[in-house]
Amino acid sequence: MGSATAQALTASSNALTAAQGITLDVAGELFSATRLIGESTALSGALADPSAPVEARAALVSRVFSGASAATLSVLTTAVSQRWSSAGDLVDGVEELAVRAAAIASPDADIEGELFSVSRLVADNADLELALGSRLGGGEGKAALVQKLVGPSVHPATSLIVTSLVRQPRGRRVRRLLSRAMRVVSEQRDRIVATVRTAAPLSASQRDRLRTVLAGRYGRQVALNEVLDSSVVGGLRVQVADDVIDGSIAARLADLRQKLAG
């Protein structure tokens, strides 16, 4: 990510957070805008053109998205008024704003946890991942397939995010898209996601203690995603972004073997 895009995304995200009337409908309109901008190189190029006056880019938004809500138009106008490193970065940025809008509109929904569950479902089904990642088949068909699989088991915000992402993957792997969405939702809610691998399910008290420890270590609230993994043997393995805390028996045995060998 270029420095211009980083600054543009920060400014746009701050404006979105401060905006009023952000609903799931707004998030849906932003996802629709992402698809429209992403499918037209002429439109994305014009909206991201740094040499074009800000007023002209804002006017173009008003014309193209005249049927959108006032909140959506405000968010899009703020986004195109920024300087992006490339037209592709603008498309990615609007998509991220759509994910953030879904998180804002559904503050009590466990979006991160549900996205993680969908990601595990895809990971455990090679045929499904192949079907969703294939260049064959339209986006609407892929969205319908995912909708059929998750059904009413997830919150509407999660369903909107997942179906919107698979509808227009733009060459990205589905699990990568879901992981990015989880990170964006967590950032919007000012917390981190920790993936915990254990041989047996954690109890409620163990989850609470782990959240407390991790919150103290990272200085933010923590959302836990649990994975049952027999290779852990005992204890647990926690991953937060690139940081890994391995307290499993398997890790200690491996360390012991290394010391004995060396």
Steps between C-alpha positions, in 0.01 A plus 500: 500500500645835396521790742240695303254210522567453873420866565195489274366191673554648846320823406212312337465257792497783752230678301294181488530446875388857566208482256136465604245254368737215407280193448532164329329658199787750483750215523317323218509813285874535562556139394295570186711809435814287540378263231402778261827689542703179484335385178567827316859607445374829359297577813765387748766692311293819495413479870860433602660752262704736722524755221120540485350767728339364817176671403493313167553164670227579753263601220569173322405309815174692520414416139597133501354419842203736494269230638710436809418627848641827632727310740645287218555804277677676786734207560578458130558873454746500789679198354542638148612834641813329635820425313539125433817331375304326222148443370518145634574634848188716479289193420653309792446803721130531422463127564666542841265787579208270418628240747549769764148629437359150559689485831373843605142409410511177705699574817370198692550239227790255526612576146864400558404164646252427223746600228751267661246215496429560131875505432538164678211362296675602180835365622348162581327467162744499208220478242328805648820703503569398141148596391517840669849573371442385144488754219210299361148581614355841574527694822128479565513120487788490748319739733188284482706189579650659811163634608353152472782353709495753785125559485345666804777368728697825477411863563380699197814715525722194468292365214524834318878511537558141389266503201631839386862388516449177307292684241804701391824339628718681245746210485536465879463172691180471701671424829726801454194718443333368815816547707530859382135563582552362852795732549305801375201429726733461801680825418169680471404369844847579639583145597725220384424149383681210663485151346533236771587141416431241768456125517176540699241780516569778748262554788328836548733587789807407293380726217448788743846456651662481159323814383617683813861391452506591131326833560767583755775402260368684193310784666177433309189289535526153349273289280583130526474250216542139612633212291511141626836357398615158622861580411513753782502202746449717810493866596425742222643694209392862454557710191437874485590631154865386457556453874488136616482388862555124513442346841416153375662181623592425138696826480682432827593148385626635169708759685642230728591280205675793333703572814599136538603482136701820512 
